[in-house]
Amino acid sequence: MKFAAIRMACRFLIFSMMMLSFQTVQAGMIGTDQVASATGAQAERNAVLSLMNRSEVASQLQALGLDPNAAKDRLAALTDEEVRTLAGQLNSLPAGADSGWWIAAVLLVGVLVWYVYYRR
């Protein structure tokens, strides 16, 4: 009786293992350049978004006829390379009390967003 129960359990286990699909999984090393580019692109996107969240930038975008929410949506639609270029241009601008540079930065953001939106 005990032997028959063990045989039945073994047959059940063999049958269930044959019916299950086995999936192979491959693990590999991820390069640091892949991780750095993914986190760097998100950090640059957040930096440009924080610039667009400023009240003076939002008012300048509205003065140019662009809704700040639409500009944020367009920023989200940019590719990582376009965001990297935009963030690099914003980072290369000098900091200080010169008010002409931030207007140029806002215009640059507006033009790039407009270009990406109407390029399609």
Phi and psi restraints in degrees (range 20) as a CNS / XPLOR table:
assign (resid 1 and name C) (resid 2 and name N)
       (resid 2 and name CA) (resid 2 and name C) 1.0 -65.0 20.0 2
assign (resid 2 and name N) (resid 2 and name CA)
       (resid 2 and name C) (resid 3 and name N) 1.0 -40.0 20.0 2
assign (resid 2 and name C) (resid 3 and name N)
       (resid 3 and name CA) (resid 3 and name C) 1.0 -65.9 20.0 2
assign (resid 3 and name N) (resid 3 and name CA)
       (resid 3 and name C) (resid 4 and name N) 1.0 -37.8 20.0 2
assign (resid 3 and name C) (resid 4 and name N)
       (resid 4 and name CA) (resid 4 and name C) 1.0 -67.1 20.0 2
assign (resid 4 and name N) (resid 4 and name CA)
       (resid 4 and name C) (resid 5 and name N) 1.0 -37.9 20.0 2
assign (resid 4 and name C) (resid 5 and name N)
       (resid 5 and name CA) (resid 5 and name C) 1.0 -66.8 20.0 2
assign (resid 5 and name N) (resid 5 and name CA)
       (resid 5 and name C) (resid 6 and name N) 1.0 -39.9 20.0 2
assign (resid 5 and name C) (resid 6 and name N)
       (resid 6 and name CA) (resid 6 and name C) 1.0 -66.4 20.0 2
assign (resid 6 and name N) (resid 6 and name CA)
       (resid 6 and name C) (resid 7 and name N) 1.0 -42.4 20.0 2
assign (resid 6 and name C) (resid 7 and name N)
       (resid 7 and name CA) (resid 7 and name C) 1.0 -62.3 20.0 2
assign (resid 7 and name N) (resid 7 and name CA)
       (resid 7 and name C) (resid 8 and name N) 1.0 -40.4 20.0 2
assign (resid 7 and name C) (resid 8 and name N)
       (resid 8 and name CA) (resid 8 and name C) 1.0 -65.4 20.0 2
assign (resid 8 and name N) (resid 8 and name CA)
       (resid 8 and name C) (resid 9 and name N) 1.0 -41.3 20.0 2
assign (resid 8 and name C) (resid 9 and name N)
       (resid 9 and name CA) (resid 9 and name C) 1.0 -65.1 20.0 2
assign (resid 9 and name N) (resid 9 and name CA)
       (resid 9 and name C) (resid 10 and name N) 1.0 -40.7 20.0 2
assign (resid 9 and name C) (resid 10 and name N)
       (resid 10 and name CA) (resid 10 and name C) 1.0 -64.8 20.0 2
assign (resid 10 and name N) (resid 10 and name CA)
       (resid 10 and name C) (resid 11 and name N) 1.0 -43.1 20.0 2
assign (resid 10 and name C) (resid 11 and name N)
       (resid 11 and name CA) (resid 11 and name C) 1.0 -62.4 20.0 2
assign (resid 11 and name N) (resid 11 and name CA)
       (resid 11 and name C) (resid 12 and name N) 1.0 -41.6 20.0 2
assign (resid 11 and name C) (resid 12 and name N)
       (resid 12 and name CA) (resid 12 and name C) 1.0 -62.3 20.0 2
assign (resid 12 and name N) (resid 12 and name CA)
       (resid 12 and name C) (resid 13 and name N) 1.0 -43.6 20.0 2
assign (resid 12 and name C) (resid 13 and name N)
       (resid 13 and name CA) (resid 13 and name C) 1.0 -65.1 20.0 2
assign (resid 13 and name N) (resid 13 and name CA)
       (resid 13 and name C) (resid 14 and name N) 1.0 -41.5 20.0 2
assign (resid 13 and name C) (resid 14 and name N)
       (resid 14 and name CA) (resid 14 and name C) 1.0 -63.6 20.0 2
assign (resid 14 and name N) (resid 14 and name CA)
       (resid 14 and name C) (resid 15 and name N) 1.0 -44.4 20.0 2
assign (resid 14 and name C) (resid 15 and name N)
       (resid 15 and name CA) (resid 15 and name C) 1.0 -63.5 20.0 2
assign (resid 15 and name N) (resid 15 and name CA)
       (resid 15 and name C) (resid 16 and name N) 1.0 -43.2 20.0 2
assign (resid 15 and name C) (resid 16 and name N)
       (resid 16 and name CA) (resid 16 and name C) 1.0 -67.6 20.0 2
assign (resid 16 and name N) (resid 16 and name CA)
       (resid 16 and name C) (resid 17 and name N) 1.0 -34.9 20.0 2
assign (resid 16 and name C) (resid 17 and name N)
       (resid 17 and name CA) (resid 17 and name C) 1.0 -69.7 20.0 2
assign (resid 17 and name N) (resid 17 and name CA)
       (resid 17 and name C) (resid 18 and name N) 1.0 -32.7 20.0 2
assign (resid 17 and name C) (resid 18 and name N)
       (resid 18 and name CA) (resid 18 and name C) 1.0 -72.4 20.0 2
assign (resid 18 and name N) (resid 18 and name CA)
       (resid 18 and name C) (resid 19 and name N) 1.0 -29.6 20.0 2
assign (resid 18 and name C) (resid 19 and name N)
       (resid 19 and name CA) (resid 19 and name C) 1.0 -81.8 20.0 2
assign (resid 19 and name N) (resid 19 and name CA)
       (resid 19 and name C) (resid 20 and name N) 1.0 -24.1 20.0 2
assign (resid 19 and name C) (resid 20 and name N)
       (resid 20 and name CA) (resid 20 and name C) 1.0 -77.6 20.0 2
assign (resid 20 and name N) (resid 20 and name CA)
       (resid 20 and name C) (resid 21 and name N) 1.0 144.0 20.0 2
assign (resid 20 and name C) (resid 21 and name N)
       (resid 21 and name CA) (resid 21 and name C) 1.0 -90.9 20.0 2
assign (resid 21 and name N) (resid 21 and name CA)
       (resid 21 and name C) (resid 22 and name N) 1.0 132.9 20.0 2
assign (resid 21 and name C) (resid 22 and name N)
       (resid 22 and name CA) (resid 22 and name C) 1.0 -96.0 20.0 2
assign (resid 22 and name N) (resid 22 and name CA)
       (resid 22 and name C) (resid 23 and name N) 1.0 134.0 20.0 2
assign (resid 22 and name C) (resid 23 and name N)
       (resid 23 and name CA) (resid 23 and name C) 1.0 -112.2 20.0 2
assign (resid 23 and name N) (resid 23 and name CA)
       (resid 23 and name C) (resid 24 and name N) 1.0 136.7 20.0 2
assign (resid 23 and name C) (resid 24 and name N)
       (resid 24 and name CA) (resid 24 and name C) 1.0 -92.6 20.0 2
assign (resid 24 and name N) (resid 24 and name CA)
       (resid 24 and name C) (resid 25 and name N) 1.0 140.8 20.0 2
assign (resid 24 and name C) (resid 25 and name N)
       (resid 25 and name CA) (resid 25 and name C) 1.0 -122.7 20.0 2
assign (resid 25 and name N) (resid 25 and name CA)
       (resid 25 and name C) (resid 26 and name N) 1.0 132.4 20.0 2
assign (resid 25 and name C) (resid 26 and name N)
       (resid 26 and name CA) (resid 26 and name C) 1.0 -114.8 20.0 2
assign (resid 26 and name N) (resid 26 and name CA)
       (resid 26 and name C) (resid 27 and name N) 1.0 132.1 20.0 2
assign (resid 26 and name C) (resid 27 and name N)
       (resid 27 and name CA) (resid 27 and name C) 1.0 -109.0 20.0 2
assign (resid 27 and name N) (resid 27 and name CA)
       (resid 27 and name C) (resid 28 and name N) 1.0 142.4 20.0 2
assign (resid 27 and name C) (resid 28 and name N)
       (resid 28 and name CA) (resid 28 and name C) 1.0 -142.9 20.0 2
assign (resid 28 and name N) (resid 28 and name CA)
       (resid 28 and name C) (resid 29 and name N) 1.0 165.5 20.0 2
assign (resid 28 and name C) (resid 29 and name N)
       (resid 29 and name CA) (resid 29 and name C) 1.0 -78.1 20.0 2
assign (resid 29 and name N) (resid 29 and name CA)
       (resid 29 and name C) (resid 30 and name N) 1.0 140.4 20.0 2
assign (resid 29 and name C) (resid 30 and name N)
       (resid 30 and name CA) (resid 30 and name C) 1.0 -103.1 20.0 2
assign (resid 30 and name N) (resid 30 and name CA)
       (resid 30 and name C) (resid 31 and name N) 1.0 128.4 20.0 2
assign (resid 30 and name C) (resid 31 and name N)
       (resid 31 and name CA) (resid 31 and name C) 1.0 -72.6 20.0 2
assign (resid 31 and name N) (resid 31 and name CA)
       (resid 31 and name C) (resid 32 and name N) 1.0 152.4 20.0 2
assign (resid 31 and name C) (resid 32 and name N)
       (resid 32 and name CA) (resid 32 and name C) 1.0 -67.1 20.0 2
assign (resid 32 and name N) (resid 32 and name CA)
       (resid 32 and name C) (resid 33 and name N) 1.0 -27.3 20.0 2
assign (resid 32 and name C) (resid 33 and name N)
       (resid 33 and name CA) (resid 33 and name C) 1.0 -67.3 20.0 2
assign (resid 33 and name N) (resid 33 and name CA)
       (resid 33 and name C) (resid 34 and name N) 1.0 -33.6 20.0 2
assign (resid 33 and name C) (resid 34 and name N)
       (resid 34 and name CA) (resid 34 and name C) 1.0 -68.4 20.0 2
assign (resid 34 and name N) (resid 34 and name CA)
       (resid 34 and name C) (resid 35 and name N) 1.0 -42.0 20.0 2
assign (resid 34 and name C) (resid 35 and name N)
       (resid 35 and name CA) (resid 35 and name C) 1.0 -69.6 20.0 2
assign (resid 35 and name N) (resid 35 and name CA)
       (resid 35 and name C) (resid 36 and name N) 1.0 -42.4 20.0 2
assign (resid 35 and name C) (resid 36 and name N)
       (resid 36 and name CA) (resid 36 and name C) 1.0 -66.6 20.0 2
assign (resid 36 and name N) (resid 36 and name CA)
       (resid 36 and name C) (resid 37 and name N) 1.0 -38.2 20.0 2
assign (resid 36 and name C) (resid 37 and name N)
       (resid 37 and name CA) (resid 37 and name C) 1.0 -69.4 20.0 2
assign (resid 37 and name N) (resid 37 and name CA)
       (resid 37 and name C) (resid 38 and name N) 1.0 -35.6 20.0 2
assign (resid 37 and name C) (resid 38 and name N)
       (resid 38 and name CA) (resid 38 and name C) 1.0 -68.7 20.0 2
assign (resid 38 and name N) (resid 38 and name CA)
       (resid 38 and name C) (resid 39 and name N) 1.0 -44.6 20.0 2
assign (resid 38 and name C) (resid 39 and name N)
       (resid 39 and name CA) (resid 39 and name C) 1.0 -75.6 20.0 2
assign (resid 39 and name N) (resid 39 and name CA)
       (resid 39 and name C) (resid 40 and name N) 1.0 -32.2 20.0 2
assign (resid 39 and name C) (resid 40 and name N)
       (resid 40 and name CA) (resid 40 and name C) 1.0 -68.2 20.0 2
assign (resid 40 and name N) (resid 40 and name CA)
       (resid 40 and name C) (resid 41 and name N) 1.0 -39.0 20.0 2
assign (resid 40 and name C) (resid 41 and name N)
       (resid 41 and name CA) (resid 41 and name C) 1.0 -65.2 20.0 2
assign (resid 41 and name N) (resid 41 and name CA)
       (resid 41 and name C) (resid 42 and name N) 1.0 -39.6 20.0 2
assign (resid 41 and name C) (resid 42 and name N)
       (resid 42 and name CA) (resid 42 and name C) 1.0 -68.9 20.0 2
assign (resid 42 and name N) (resid 42 and name CA)
       (resid 42 and name C) (resid 43 and name N) 1.0 -37.3 20.0 2
assign (resid 42 and name C) (resid 43 and name N)
       (resid 43 and name CA) (resid 43 and name C) 1.0 -66.2 20.0 2
assign (resid 43 and name N) (resid 43 and name CA)
       (resid 43 and name C) (resid 44 and name N) 1.0 -40.1 20.0 2
assign (resid 43 and name C) (resid 44 and name N)
       (resid 44 and name CA) (resid 44 and name C) 1.0 -68.1 20.0 2
assign (resid 44 and name N) (resid 44 and name CA)
       (resid 44 and name C) (resid 45 and name N) 1.0 -37.8 20.0 2
assign (resid 44 and name C) (resid 45 and name N)
       (resid 45 and name CA) (resid 45 and name C) 1.0 -63.8 20.0 2
assign (resid 45 and name N) (resid 45 and name CA)
       (resid 45 and name C) (resid 46 and name N) 1.0 -40.2 20.0 2
assign (resid 45 and name C) (resid 46 and name N)
       (resid 46 and name CA) (resid 46 and name C) 1.0 -67.5 20.0 2
assign (resid 46 and name N) (resid 46 and name CA)
       (resid 46 and name C) (resid 47 and name N) 1.0 -34.0 20.0 2
assign (resid 46 and name C) (resid 47 and name N)
       (resid 47 and name CA) (resid 47 and name C) 1.0 -67.0 20.0 2
assign (resid 47 and name N) (resid 47 and name CA)
       (resid 47 and name C) (resid 48 and name N) 1.0 -43.5 20.0 2
assign (resid 47 and name C) (resid 48 and name N)
       (resid 48 and name CA) (resid 48 and name C) 1.0 -68.0 20.0 2
assign (resid 48 and name N) (resid 48 and name CA)
       (resid 48 and name C) (resid 49 and name N) 1.0 -37.1 20.0 2
assign (resid 48 and name C) (resid 49 and name N)
       (resid 49 and name CA) (resid 49 and name C) 1.0 -66.9 20.0 2
assign (resid 49 and name N) (resid 49 and name CA)
       (resid 49 and name C) (resid 50 and name N) 1.0 -37.8 20.0 2
assign (resid 49 and name C) (resid 50 and name N)
       (resid 50 and name CA) (resid 50 and name C) 1.0 -67.4 20.0 2
assign (resid 50 and name N) (resid 50 and name CA)
       (resid 50 and name C) (resid 51 and name N) 1.0 -32.5 20.0 2
assign (resid 50 and name C) (resid 51 and name N)
       (resid 51 and name CA) (resid 51 and name C) 1.0 -66.6 20.0 2
assign (resid 51 and name N) (resid 51 and name CA)
       (resid 51 and name C) (resid 52 and name N) 1.0 -39.6 20.0 2
assign (resid 51 and name C) (resid 52 and name N)
       (resid 52 and name CA) (resid 52 and name C) 1.0 -72.0 20.0 2
assign (resid 52 and name N) (resid 52 and name CA)
       (resid 52 and name C) (resid 53 and name N) 1.0 -19.6 20.0 2
assign (resid 52 and name C) (resid 53 and name N)
       (resid 53 and name CA) (resid 53 and name C) 1.0 -79.6 20.0 2
assign (resid 53 and name N) (resid 53 and name CA)
       (resid 53 and name C) (resid 54 and name N) 1.0 -11.4 20.0 2
assign (resid 53 and name C) (resid 54 and name N)
       (resid 54 and name CA) (resid 54 and name C) 1.0 -65.9 20.0 2
assign (resid 54 and name N) (resid 54 and name CA)
       (resid 54 and name C) (resid 55 and name N) 1.0 145.5 20.0 2
assign (resid 54 and name C) (resid 55 and name N)
       (resid 55 and name CA) (resid 55 and name C) 1.0 -66.6 20.0 2
assign (resid 55 and name N) (resid 55 and name CA)
       (resid 55 and name C) (resid 56 and name N) 1.0 -38.3 20.0 2
assign (resid 55 and name C) (resid 56 and name N)
       (resid 56 and name CA) (resid 56 and name C) 1.0 -69.7 20.0 2
assign (resid 56 and name N) (resid 56 and name CA)
       (resid 56 and name C) (resid 57 and name N) 1.0 -33.3 20.0 2
assign (resid 56 and name C) (resid 57 and name N)
       (resid 57 and name CA) (resid 57 and name C) 1.0 -70.7 20.0 2
assign (resid 57 and name N) (resid 57 and name CA)
       (resid 57 and name C) (resid 58 and name N) 1.0 -41.3 20.0 2
assign (resid 57 and name C) (resid 58 and name N)
       (resid 58 and name CA) (resid 58 and name C) 1.0 -64.3 20.0 2
assign (resid 58 and name N) (resid 58 and name CA)
       (resid 58 and name C) (resid 59 and name N) 1.0 -40.2 20.0 2
assign (resid 58 and name C) (resid 59 and name N)
       (resid 59 and name CA) (resid 59 and name C) 1.0 -67.8 20.0 2
assign (resid 59 and name N) (resid 59 and name CA)
       (resid 59 and name C) (resid 60 and name N) 1.0 -35.8 20.0 2
assign (resid 59 and name C) (resid 60 and name N)
       (resid 60 and name CA) (resid 60 and name C) 1.0 -68.8 20.0 2
assign (resid 60 and name N) (resid 60 and name CA)
       (resid 60 and name C) (resid 61 and name N) 1.0 -38.1 20.0 2
assign (resid 60 and name C) (resid 61 and name N)
       (resid 61 and name CA) (resid 61 and name C) 1.0 -64.4 20.0 2
assign (resid 61 and name N) (resid 61 and name CA)
       (resid 61 and name C) (resid 62 and name N) 1.0 -40.3 20.0 2
assign (resid 61 and name C) (resid 62 and name N)
       (resid 62 and name CA) (resid 62 and name C) 1.0 -66.7 20.0 2
assign (resid 62 and name N) (resid 62 and name CA)
       (resid 62 and name C) (resid 63 and name N) 1.0 -36.0 20.0 2
assign (resid 62 and name C) (resid 63 and name N)
       (resid 63 and name CA) (resid 63 and name C) 1.0 -65.4 20.0 2
assign (resid 63 and name N) (resid 63 and name CA)
       (resid 63 and name C) (resid 64 and name N) 1.0 -30.1 20.0 2
assign (resid 63 and name C) (resid 64 and name N)
       (resid 64 and name CA) (resid 64 and name C) 1.0 -83.8 20.0 2
assign (resid 64 and name N) (resid 64 and name CA)
       (resid 64 and name C) (resid 65 and name N) 1.0 -3.5 20.0 2
assign (resid 64 and name C) (resid 65 and name N)
       (resid 65 and name CA) (resid 65 and name C) 1.0 90.1 20.0 2
assign (resid 65 and name N) (resid 65 and name CA)
       (resid 65 and name C) (resid 66 and name N) 1.0 20.7 20.0 2
assign (resid 65 and name C) (resid 66 and name N)
       (resid 66 and name CA) (resid 66 and name C) 1.0 -118.1 20.0 2
assign (resid 66 and name N) (resid 66 and name CA)
       (resid 66 and name C) (resid 67 and name N) 1.0 124.5 20.0 2
assign (resid 66 and name C) (resid 67 and name N)
       (resid 67 and name CA) (resid 67 and name C) 1.0 -69.3 20.0 2
assign (resid 67 and name N) (resid 67 and name CA)
       (resid 67 and name C) (resid 68 and name N) 1.0 130.4 20.0 2
assign (resid 67 and name C) (resid 68 and name N)
       (resid 68 and name CA) (resid 68 and name C) 1.0 -59.3 20.0 2
assign (resid 68 and name N) (resid 68 and name CA)
       (resid 68 and name C) (resid 69 and name N) 1.0 -34.4 20.0 2
assign (resid 68 and name C) (resid 69 and name N)
       (resid 69 and name CA) (resid 69 and name C) 1.0 -67.6 20.0 2
assign (resid 69 and name N) (resid 69 and name CA)
       (resid 69 and name C) (resid 70 and name N) 1.0 -37.6 20.0 2
assign (resid 69 and name C) (resid 70 and name N)
       (resid 70 and name CA) (resid 70 and name C) 1.0 -66.2 20.0 2
assign (resid 70 and name N) (resid 70 and name CA)
       (resid 70 and name C) (resid 71 and name N) 1.0 -36.9 20.0 2
assign (resid 70 and name C) (resid 71 and name N)
       (resid 71 and name CA) (resid 71 and name C) 1.0 -65.7 20.0 2
assign (resid 71 and name N) (resid 71 and name CA)
       (resid 71 and name C) (resid 72 and name N) 1.0 -37.6 20.0 2
assign (resid 71 and name C) (resid 72 and name N)
       (resid 72 and name CA) (resid 72 and name C) 1.0 -67.1 20.0 2
assign (resid 72 and name N) (resid 72 and name CA)
       (resid 72 and name C) (resid 73 and name N) 1.0 -39.1 20.0 2
assign (resid 72 and name C) (resid 73 and name N)
       (resid 73 and name CA) (resid 73 and name C) 1.0 -64.1 20.0 2
assign (resid 73 and name N) (resid 73 and name CA)
       (resid 73 and name C) (resid 74 and name N) 1.0 -39.3 20.0 2
assign (resid 73 and name C) (resid 74 and name N)
       (resid 74 and name CA) (resid 74 and name C) 1.0 -69.1 20.0 2
assign (resid 74 and name N) (resid 74 and name CA)
       (resid 74 and name C) (resid 75 and name N) 1.0 -35.5 20.0 2
assign (resid 74 and name C) (resid 75 and name N)
       (resid 75 and name CA) (resid 75 and name C) 1.0 -63.6 20.0 2
assign (resid 75 and name N) (resid 75 and name CA)
       (resid 75 and name C) (resid 76 and name N) 1.0 -38.0 20.0 2
assign (resid 75 and name C) (resid 76 and name N)
       (resid 76 and name CA) (resid 76 and name C) 1.0 -66.4 20.0 2
assign (resid 76 and name N) (resid 76 and name CA)
       (resid 76 and name C) (resid 77 and name N) 1.0 -25.5 20.0 2
assign (resid 76 and name C) (resid 77 and name N)
       (resid 77 and name CA) (resid 77 and name C) 1.0 -83.8 20.0 2
assign (resid 77 and name N) (resid 77 and name CA)
       (resid 77 and name C) (resid 78 and name N) 1.0 -10.2 20.0 2
assign (resid 77 and name C) (resid 78 and name N)
       (resid 78 and name CA) (resid 78 and name C) 1.0 -69.3 20.0 2
assign (resid 78 and name N) (resid 78 and name CA)
       (resid 78 and name C) (resid 79 and name N) 1.0 148.9 20.0 2
assign (resid 78 and name C) (resid 79 and name N)
       (resid 79 and name CA) (resid 79 and name C) 1.0 -76.6 20.0 2
assign (resid 79 and name N) (resid 79 and name CA)
       (resid 79 and name C) (resid 80 and name N) 1.0 167.2 20.0 2
assign (resid 79 and name C) (resid 80 and name N)
       (resid 80 and name CA) (resid 80 and name C) 1.0 -62.9 20.0 2
assign (resid 80 and name N) (resid 80 and name CA)
       (resid 80 and name C) (resid 81 and name N) 1.0 -36.5 20.0 2
assign (resid 80 and name C) (resid 81 and name N)
       (resid 81 and name CA) (resid 81 and name C) 1.0 -66.8 20.0 2
assign (resid 81 and name N) (resid 81 and name CA)
       (resid 81 and name C) (resid 82 and name N) 1.0 -40.0 20.0 2
assign (resid 81 and name C) (resid 82 and name N)
       (resid 82 and name CA) (resid 82 and name C) 1.0 -67.5 20.0 2
assign (resid 82 and name N) (resid 82 and name CA)
       (resid 82 and name C) (resid 83 and name N) 1.0 -38.7 20.0 2
assign (resid 82 and name C) (resid 83 and name N)
       (resid 83 and name CA) (resid 83 and name C) 1.0 -67.0 20.0 2
assign (resid 83 and name N) (resid 83 and name CA)
       (resid 83 and name C) (resid 84 and name N) 1.0 -38.9 20.0 2
assign (resid 83 and name C) (resid 84 and name N)
       (resid 84 and name CA) (resid 84 and name C) 1.0 -62.7 20.0 2
assign (resid 84 and name N) (resid 84 and name CA)
       (resid 84 and name C) (resid 85 and name N) 1.0 -40.9 20.0 2
assign (resid 84 and name C) (resid 85 and name N)
       (resid 85 and name CA) (resid 85 and name C) 1.0 -65.2 20.0 2
assign (resid 85 and name N) (resid 85 and name CA)
       (resid 85 and name C) (resid 86 and name N) 1.0 -44.9 20.0 2
assign (resid 85 and name C) (resid 86 and name N)
       (resid 86 and name CA) (resid 86 and name C) 1.0 -64.2 20.0 2
assign (resid 86 and name N) (resid 86 and name CA)
       (resid 86 and name C) (resid 87 and name N) 1.0 -44.5 20.0 2
assign (resid 86 and name C) (resid 87 and name N)
       (resid 87 and name CA) (resid 87 and name C) 1.0 -66.0 20.0 2
assign (resid 87 and name N) (resid 87 and name CA)
       (resid 87 and name C) (resid 88 and name N) 1.0 -36.0 20.0 2
assign (resid 87 and name C) (resid 88 and name N)
       (resid 88 and name CA) (resid 88 and name C) 1.0 -65.1 20.0 2
assign (resid 88 and name N) (resid 88 and name CA)
       (resid 88 and name C) (resid 89 and name N) 1.0 -38.5 20.0 2
assign (resid 88 and name C) (resid 89 and name N)
       (resid 89 and name CA) (resid 89 and name C) 1.0 -69.1 20.0 2
assign (resid 89 and name N) (resid 89 and name CA)
       (resid 89 and name C) (resid 90 and name N) 1.0 -37.5 20.0 2
assign (resid 89 and name C) (resid 90 and name N)
       (resid 90 and name CA) (resid 90 and name C) 1.0 -69.6 20.0 2
assign (resid 90 and name N) (resid 90 and name CA)
       (resid 90 and name C) (resid 91 and name N) 1.0 -35.8 20.0 2
assign (resid 90 and name C) (resid 91 and name N)
       (resid 91 and name CA) (resid 91 and name C) 1.0 -73.1 20.0 2
assign (resid 91 and name N) (resid 91 and name CA)
       (resid 91 and name C) (resid 92 and name N) 1.0 -23.4 20.0 2
assign (resid 91 and name C) (resid 92 and name N)
       (resid 92 and name CA) (resid 92 and name C) 1.0 -82.6 20.0 2
assign (resid 92 and name N) (resid 92 and name CA)
       (resid 92 and name C) (resid 93 and name N) 1.0 -10.1 20.0 2
assign (resid 92 and name C) (resid 93 and name N)
       (resid 93 and name CA) (resid 93 and name C) 1.0 -72.3 20.0 2
assign (resid 93 and name N) (resid 93 and name CA)
       (resid 93 and name C) (resid 94 and name N) 1.0 140.9 20.0 2
assign (resid 93 and name C) (resid 94 and name N)
       (resid 94 and name CA) (resid 94 and name C) 1.0 -73.4 20.0 2
assign (resid 94 and name N) (resid 94 and name CA)
       (resid 94 and name C) (resid 95 and name N) 1.0 147.8 20.0 2
assign (resid 94 and name C) (resid 95 and name N)
       (resid 95 and name CA) (resid 95 and name C) 1.0 -94.9 20.0 2
assign (resid 95 and name N) (resid 95 and name CA)
       (resid 95 and name C) (resid 96 and name N) 1.0 152.6 20.0 2
assign (resid 95 and name C) (resid 96 and name N)
       (resid 96 and name CA) (resid 96 and name C) 1.0 150.0 20.0 2
assign (resid 96 and name N) (resid 96 and name CA)
       (resid 96 and name C) (resid 97 and name N) 1.0 -164.8 20.0 2
assign (resid 96 and name C) (resid 97 and name N)
       (resid 97 and name CA) (resid 97 and name C) 1.0 -89.9 20.0 2
assign (resid 97 and name N) (resid 97 and name CA)
       (resid 97 and name C) (resid 98 and name N) 1.0 1.0 20.0 2
assign (resid 97 and name C) (resid 98 and name N)
       (resid 98 and name CA) (resid 98 and name C) 1.0 -71.3 20.0 2
assign (resid 98 and name N) (resid 98 and name CA)
       (resid 98 and name C) (resid 99 and name N) 1.0 112.5 20.0 2
assign (resid 98 and name C) (resid 99 and name N)
       (resid 99 and name CA) (resid 99 and name C) 1.0 -78.8 20.0 2
assign (resid 99 and name N) (resid 99 and name CA)
       (resid 99 and name C) (resid 100 and name N) 1.0 -12.7 20.0 2
assign (resid 99 and name C) (resid 100 and name N)
       (resid 100 and name CA) (resid 100 and name C) 1.0 -71.0 20.0 2
assign (resid 100 and name N) (resid 100 and name CA)
       (resid 100 and name C) (resid 101 and name N) 1.0 -27.5 20.0 2
assign (resid 100 and name C) (resid 101 and name N)
       (resid 101 and name CA) (resid 101 and name C) 1.0 -74.5 20.0 2
assign (resid 101 and name N) (resid 101 and name CA)
       (resid 101 and name C) (resid 102 and name N) 1.0 -38.0 20.0 2
assign (resid 101 and name C) (resid 102 and name N)
       (resid 102 and name CA) (resid 102 and name C) 1.0 -71.6 20.0 2
assign (resid 102 and name N) (resid 102 and name CA)
       (resid 102 and name C) (resid 103 and name N) 1.0 -28.1 20.0 2
assign (resid 102 and name C) (resid 103 and name N)
       (resid 103 and name CA) (resid 103 and name C) 1.0 -66.7 20.0 2
assign (resid 103 and name N) (resid 103 and name CA)
       (resid 103 and name C) (resid 104 and name N) 1.0 -41.5 20.0 2
assign (resid 103 and name C) (resid 104 and name N)
       (resid 104 and name CA) (resid 104 and name C) 1.0 -63.5 20.0 2
assign (resid 104 and name N) (resid 104 and name CA)
       (resid 104 and name C) (resid 105 and name N) 1.0 -37.6 20.0 2
assign (resid 104 and name C) (resid 105 and name N)
       (resid 105 and name CA) (resid 105 and name C) 1.0 -66.0 20.0 2
assign (resid 105 and name N) (resid 105 and name CA)
       (resid 105 and name C) (resid 106 and name N) 1.0 -41.4 20.0 2
assign (resid 105 and name C) (resid 106 and name N)
       (resid 106 and name CA) (resid 106 and name C) 1.0 -66.3 20.0 2
assign (resid 106 and name N) (resid 106 and name CA)
       (resid 106 and name C) (resid 107 and name N) 1.0 -41.8 20.0 2
assign (resid 106 and name C) (resid 107 and name N)
       (resid 107 and name CA) (resid 107 and name C) 1.0 -63.1 20.0 2
assign (resid 107 and name N) (resid 107 and name CA)
       (resid 107 and name C) (resid 108 and name N) 1.0 -40.1 20.0 2
assign (resid 107 and name C) (resid 108 and name N)
       (resid 108 and name CA) (resid 108 and name C) 1.0 -62.6 20.0 2
assign (resid 108 and name N) (resid 108 and name CA)
       (resid 108 and name C) (resid 109 and name N) 1.0 -44.6 20.0 2
assign (resid 108 and name C) (resid 109 and name N)
       (resid 109 and name CA) (resid 109 and name C) 1.0 -62.1 20.0 2
assign (resid 109 and name N) (resid 109 and name CA)
       (resid 109 and name C) (resid 110 and name N) 1.0 -45.1 20.0 2
assign (resid 109 and name C) (resid 110 and name N)
       (resid 110 and name CA) (resid 110 and name C) 1.0 -61.8 20.0 2
assign (resid 110 and name N) (resid 110 and name CA)
       (resid 110 and name C) (resid 111 and name N) 1.0 -42.8 20.0 2
assign (resid 110 and name C) (resid 111 and name N)
       (resid 111 and name CA) (resid 111 and name C) 1.0 -67.0 20.0 2
assign (resid 111 and name N) (resid 111 and name CA)
       (resid 111 and name C) (resid 112 and name N) 1.0 -42.5 20.0 2
assign (resid 111 and name C) (resid 112 and name N)
       (resid 112 and name CA) (resid 112 and name C) 1.0 -65.5 20.0 2
assign (resid 112 and name N) (resid 112 and name CA)
       (resid 112 and name C) (resid 113 and name N) 1.0 -40.4 20.0 2
assign (resid 112 and name C) (resid 113 and name N)
       (resid 113 and name CA) (resid 113 and name C) 1.0 -66.2 20.0 2
assign (resid 113 and name N) (resid 113 and name CA)
       (resid 113 and name C) (resid 114 and name N) 1.0 -42.5 20.0 2
assign (resid 113 and name C) (resid 114 and name N)
       (resid 114 and name CA) (resid 114 and name C) 1.0 -62.3 20.0 2
assign (resid 114 and name N) (resid 114 and name CA)
       (resid 114 and name C) (resid 115 and name N) 1.0 -42.6 20.0 2
assign (resid 114 and name C) (resid 115 and name N)
       (resid 115 and name CA) (resid 115 and name C) 1.0 -62.4 20.0 2
assign (resid 115 and name N) (resid 115 and name CA)
       (resid 115 and name C) (resid 116 and name N) 1.0 -45.9 20.0 2
assign (resid 115 and name C) (resid 116 and name N)
       (resid 116 and name CA) (resid 116 and name C) 1.0 -66.3 20.0 2
assign (resid 116 and name N) (resid 116 and name CA)
       (resid 116 and name C) (resid 117 and name N) 1.0 -39.1 20.0 2
assign (resid 116 and name C) (resid 117 and name N)
       (resid 117 and name CA) (resid 117 and name C) 1.0 -67.6 20.0 2
assign (resid 117 and name N) (resid 117 and name CA)
       (resid 117 and name C) (resid 118 and name N) 1.0 -43.2 20.0 2
assign (resid 117 and name C) (resid 118 and name N)
       (resid 118 and name CA) (resid 118 and name C) 1.0 -90.3 20.0 2
assign (resid 118 and name N) (resid 118 and name CA)
       (resid 118 and name C) (resid 119 and name N) 1.0 -2.0 20.0 2
assign (resid 118 and name C) (resid 119 and name N)
       (resid 119 and name CA) (resid 119 and name C) 1.0 -72.5 20.0 2
assign (resid 119 and name N) (resid 119 and name CA)
       (resid 119 and name C) (resid 120 and name N) 1.0 -25.9 20.0 2
